Amino acid sequence: MIYVNHNDYELLYLVEEGCERALDFLYQKYMLFVNKLAYEIYPYGDKRYDLIQEGMMILFNCIKSFNKYLSVPFFAYFSISLKRRLYYLTNKDKYYKRITFLDYEIADMYGSCPGSYLLNSNYMCDTELDVLIYQEHMLNGMSLLRLCEMNNISYNKAYKRKKALVADLKKMLTKS
């Protein structure tokens, strides 16, 4: 750890001079903050990793565009930029979009489409919980946490069933 005793301004100066080790050190330093904020927004699920990746891209952009002549610390500049972007993505429904397996207009054009069985939960689900998760969460895009709150179901149980349904769906789709 060569750059432990350096502050952000010195590290940014070294990055500006072309030092890749200083850039790596900045990435490692702020990775913890990005992980913490992504975990606060999405404590469960794969969307957290998408937010972490988005946060690291924001870090890169902030490093490149930081104006050292302003009286704003780099941490404040990065923190505001990161929070604005991540909250924008989650509030604008970028990560809650529903999964669409089949477009109805295309199905009408071609008649009976071979993938239309995916819209019917009878082919996929054995229990009422599976039907509920498949219909409301996977097809209609309701969050799993909201589904559990509305139906008084344990989140861990629903999350395990969702993982099993996704695994079954992957098997079905790779066989055909």
Secondary structure, DSSP 4 states (H G I P E B T S, - for coil): -TTTT--HHHHHHHHHHT-HHHHHHHHHHHHHHHHHHHHHH-SSSTHHHHHHHHHHHHHHHHHHH--TTSS--HHHHHHHHHHHHHHHHHHTTSS-PPP-S--HHHHHHHSS-GGGGGG-GGGT-SSHHHHHIIIIIIIT---HHHHHHHHT--HHHHHHHHHHHHHHHHHHHHH-
